[in-house]
């Protein structure tokens, strides 16, 4: 073999002749020839960086095919005869999105192969529908063809998208698409060089990585935990880390319920296409055989989701149990929206038995609506199914229809704003009885009601001297009711309600020497509504309530089947404070005065007397993440009729929240006893890897817990572990107290959104 030698000026004519007579070359063949030519032109150098671009025969430098251009950088370049070119020292080959680094590269034009000496680093970036993906291959030695698409690398280690690493004795590249790795170890854990096994790894005789399908195929896979084999699979397929939606198994979980005993959930995700997917989750225990499902589909104008489950268990004598939830939203022409949600259950205890939901009423609704600056259109049909033991679905309004329209106008002749409204409402019971049956609530079992309401209001505001804001409102409402299947009420009733109100506000602001801003706003209102009370049922406004939102409202009822009438007034005070440091505080006080209190006002509403209960509400927020909110209704002796409060605190490692509610007895609202309950929940990041959470609800009136739960999580760069324990103490004819725990473990790197972890593993020196 001739001794390798640096190119010199004497070799330039012969080299140029060889280039002219050579056949057209592409890829690294062109690169090698151009590299030799560049080396010849840079004669006399010992260690010189060299960067050139390849050309096909007959092209000038300006006519190079940039799509296939390649660049070589090296300390030294040698010719070894006429067919071998050797690059040494910090060799770098750049071609497209590939970058190859090696200590020595030998190119043989006869075989069109590169012989590489390590350490070798091959970096490639490929475009995928989910974004660019980086693949890094490290090797000790190897051979590649001129396009670096085929070849063999020894002692290879591959890193996929900086998440999953694969170590192998040998790596074979095929057509730039497949990488075949032999005697492999796969893990997303941080691997140290101290000989200790990572937390988990998969050993296999062969792993094939398909860069087009973005899948990993394992032969004779053994899953190890801390070096101990725990599971064997002759064949295994996993998505590579770049996949966001790939068909395959998801994280399994172990779940124990005191009713269903210990069971295993193994979800399987099916990517039907870019717009649709289906997840099937078998749930098997000694008490149940359940199949959970979730179907999702995206459309050009909306989305659809369907969830549910089917069960055969020993808890119910029936053949099958199940539930269904479906929800969707679609954008229609002319800016209309179609929204729907459907909820259905086979039996009333199914959701609580399987811990799917704690709802005691299911609601299904289909609605079409459009909202714009000056117009609102809404139609909806709703169906309710109650699972409360105190309610009979035949005698509650289970079917409700609504059609609403509101328009805002700004007439220049009157000034201000005109609002026109239209509301058509109907609620229906499935019972056909026109009298009260055996219910203790004295509600006619089969009563159906249809209501038509039209309104017209005019509103205008002025700014008076000293900054006082005055609002004047005048309006009229026409309500027409039709009642059927109730022998105690007339079939039809119509009433006209004229309304007028004057409201005064006086906002005051002061900036203290400390920089704190104080805003004080006293408000007062006097209002009047005419007309007379109609002889109709109170089906819609059964829970009136005084709060900050309706202190200055013309009615505190929820719907037009009840209206406040006569003279009434309201007054209040709102104070707010903001500091430069981030402190915020607010206090609201208010009371309503009524000429004729409505008999439909419940005790809990605080509006039964001429002078209503005092409304007191407040909030404090600190820059440290602490927030406290409370409000209540108090009588003249400052005895609470209703009170609630919530506090939350969030900081770097923890968050905690607590709430308390107290309601006095109210027979009209079917609450004969005091309701008093507090709830507490929080989460704490014990270490960067370990986290804990807990929650509890306690019924103070009954002096017993309602529910409690505990959760523990461990997360690092390669594994997710979660454990939860919960206890429900509720008991009824359809709900049984139960205890449940769940345990899940997932391998990070093979699931969407699991790149990295809170803390990467560290190795000891």
NORGIKA-V296467 format. One line per field, one symbol per residue. phi: phi as a letter, one per 40 degrees, with the letter a starting at -180 (. if undefined). A space follows every 50 residues. Layout:
BEGIN
phi->???
END
This chain:
BEGIN
phi->.ccdaccbdcccdccccccccccdbbfcccdccccccccccbcgccbbcb bbbcbccgccccbccccbcbbbbacabbbbgcbbbbbbgfcbbbagcbbb bacabbbbcccfbbbbbccbbbbbbbcbdchcbbbbbbacaibbcccfbb ibbbfcbbbcffbbbbbacabbcbfgbbbbbbfbbbabccbcccgcccda abbacabbbccccfbbbbbfcbcbbfgbcbabbcaabbcccccbabcicb ccabbbbccbgcabbbcbcbccacbbabbbbcbbacbabbbcaabbabbc biabbbbiabbbbccbcccabiaabbaaabcbdggcbbbaabbaacaccc ccccfcabcbbbbbabbbaabbdbabbababbbbbcbcccbbccbbccbb bbabaabbbbccccggbbbbbaabbabbbccbcbaccccccfcdcbcbbb bbbbbabbbabbbcdggcbbbbbbaabbbbbbbbfaccbccbababbcaa abbbbbcbbabcccgcbbbbbcbaabbabcgbcccbcbbbbcbcacaccb dbccabccaccabcbgcabaaaabbbabbcchcbaabbbaabbbcbdccc cccccgbcbdbccccbaaabbbccgcbbbaaabbcccfccbaaaaabaab adbaaaaaaabbbccacccfbcbcbaabbbaaaaccbdbbbbaaaabbcc ccfaccaaaabbbbbbcbabbbbbbbbbccaacbbbdabbbbbbabcchb bcgbcgacaccbbcc
END
